[in-house]
Amino acid sequence: MILNRKFLKFEIDLDFVLIAITTSLKDYRICYLINKSLNFNFIKMPDLSVDIQQGPAPVLFSRYHYNWEATETDFFFIANKGSDGYLVPEMKKADYFLMIKNYIDDNDLDNILSALNKVPEIVAAVKIDPKKIKSRENLLF
C-alpha cells in the first residue's frame, strides 16, 4: 500500500530592510540626532515585548516609529539590548536596529546609510540581511 505524503514547508516572509547601528548613546538621544540628520520625526512607541527566555515576564525593548507618507514606508528604531537580554543575541555589538518596512528605493537606502554613517556619534551603520539572522522571529511584530 502506497501512502501519499505531503510536507508543509513554512517560511517566514521577511519583507523589510534591517540596518544595525552601533553607538554609545541612549535611544532618545540617537533618535534626536537621526531626526536632525535625516529630517525624520521618530516618535516613541510602547516598548516591544518579546518572549525570549522561558520565564514569567517578556523582555522589553525600546521602540520608535516614523512614517514616510510619500512612499508609505515605515521606519522602526529598536534597541537591541532590552530589560533582560538581547533582541538579536548573535549581534551583541549592534546597539540598535533601524527596520524599514514596505518599499524603499535603493538610492534612498544608500542615502540613509550614508547619512547615518556621517553622524559623528554613530560608530557604524551597516545593512544586515535578515534571512541570515538565527533569531529573526524576534524581529516580527
N, C-alpha and C positions, 0 to 999 in steps of 0.2 A: 504494500500500500504506500503510495507517494503522498506526502503532505506538502501543501503549498505553504511556504513561509514567507512572510513579508516583514521586512525590517524597517522600522521608522527611525529615520535619522533626523535628529533635532539640532539645528544650527542657529545660534543666536545672531540676529541681524544687528551688526554694529555700524549703523549709518551715521557716524559722527567722526569729526577730526579731533585729535587729542594732542595738546601741547603741554609738555612738562616744564614747569618753571621752578628754578632754584633761586632762593633769596633768603635773607635772614630777617626780613621784615614781617610784621604782623599782617594778618589778612586785610584789615581795613586800610592799612597804610599802603600796601602794594596795590590794592584796588583803586585807591585815590590816584596813585601815580599812573596806573594803566588808563584810568579815566582821562587824565590830563594828556597823556601821550597819544592815545588813540581816539580821543574825543568820544569816549563811551560814557555810559551812565549806569554803572553797576549798582544794583540795589540789593541789600541784604535780604535773604530769604530765610525761612525756618531751616535749621540745621538738617543735613541729610542724615537719616537714621539707617544704619546698615547692621544686619546681624552677621558679624564676622566670627565671633567666638561663641562657643557653647556657654551660655551664661544667661543670667536673668535680664540683663539690660543690653540694648543695642548700642553700638558705638556711634557717636555723633560727630559729624564733620561740618565745618563752616562752609556756607554756600552763598554765592551771589549770582544774580541774573541780569542780563541785558539783552534787549531785542532790537535787531536792525530791522526797522519797519519796511524799508525799501525792498529788501530781499526776503523778509520773514525768517531771518537767520537768528537762532538763539545762541547766546554765549553764556556758559556757566563757569564760574570761577570757584573751584572746590579745593579745600585743604586736603592734603594727603595725610597729615597727622591729625588724628581725632582725639576724642576724650580718653580712649583706652586702646590705641592701636593705629595701624595704617590702613588707608583705603586700598592702596596697591602695595602690599608688603614687599614685593620684589623690586620696587623702585623707591627705596627709603631715602635716596639722595634728592628726590624731587619733593619740594615743599608744597607745591600747588599744581593743579591741573586746570587748563583752560579747555573746556569742552565746547566744540562748535557743532551744533545740531542743525539739520536741514542743509541746504545747498550753500556752498561758498566757492567763489571763483578762485582759481589757483593764484592769480595775480593778487587778489585781496588777501589770500592766506600768506603769500610771500611778504606782502607789505606789513601785515600784522606781526609776523615773526621778526622782520627787520626792525620794526618799531619797538617791540618788546626787548630785543637784544640791545637797543640803544639806550634803554633806561639804565642809568648807572647802578641802581640798587639791585637790578636783576643780574645774577651771575650767569645764568644761561636759560634760554628758552628754546626747546627742541621739539620738533614734531615726532610723535610716537605712533606706531601702528597698533591700534587697539587689539587686533587679532593675535598679536604676539605676546599679550599680557595674560598670564595664567589666571589672575583674579579679575578678569574682565567683567564678570557678573556683578561685581560691586559698583561698576560704573553705570549700570542700567537703572534708571529711575524715571 
